[in-house]
Amino acid sequence: MKSQFITVTCGSVTIRTERPTPEAIKKNILDGQMALARGLEAFKTKGVKLNVSQGIPLFQASPNNPQLLLRNINGKIDQGIFESGQFRVIQLVE
């Protein structure tokens, strides 16, 4: 007969717990499959939608020069670099 308890380790954490019944395992698999089916449409949508408040800058790498960043604040785009933790504008992007 199998032990009633099992030891499960994940990283540096180890727990000792009761062995799940075959019925519990089947139920958990079914529950997981149902949850995946509910969320499947979200996985089909490409990209990320960011809800950005006014005055909050968005940064991205410059497609023309990977040494530079583009900063977009309320639709105004500047190109620059970070120096001592501050963004320094090198040129405005028209």
Secondary structure in CASP SS format (residue, H / E / C, confidence):
PFRMAT SS
TARGET T0000
AUTHOR 0000-0000-0000
METHOD secondary structure of the structure
MODEL  1
M C 1.00
K C 1.00
S C 1.00
Q C 1.00
F E 1.00
I E 1.00
T E 1.00
V E 1.00
T E 1.00
C E 1.00
G C 1.00
S C 1.00
V E 1.00
T E 1.00
I E 1.00
R E 1.00
T E 1.00
E E 1.00
R C 1.00
P C 1.00
T C 1.00
P H 1.00
E H 1.00
A H 1.00
I H 1.00
K H 1.00
K H 1.00
N H 1.00
I H 1.00
L H 1.00
D H 1.00
G H 1.00
Q H 1.00
M H 1.00
A H 1.00
L H 1.00
A H 1.00
R H 1.00
G H 1.00
L H 1.00
E H 1.00
A H 1.00
F H 1.00
K H 1.00
T C 1.00
K C 1.00
G C 1.00
V C 1.00
K C 1.00
L C 1.00
N C 1.00
V C 1.00
S C 1.00
Q C 1.00
G C 1.00
I C 1.00
P C 1.00
L E 1.00
F E 1.00
Q E 1.00
A E 1.00
S C 1.00
P C 1.00
N C 1.00
N C 1.00
P C 1.00
Q C 1.00
L C 1.00
L E 1.00
L E 1.00
R E 1.00
N E 1.00
I E 1.00
N C 1.00
G C 1.00
K E 1.00
I E 1.00
D E 1.00
Q E 1.00
G E 1.00
I E 1.00
F E 1.00
E E 1.00
S C 1.00
G C 1.00
Q E 1.00
F E 1.00
R E 1.00
V E 1.00
I E 1.00
Q E 1.00
L E 1.00
V C 1.00
E C 1.00
END
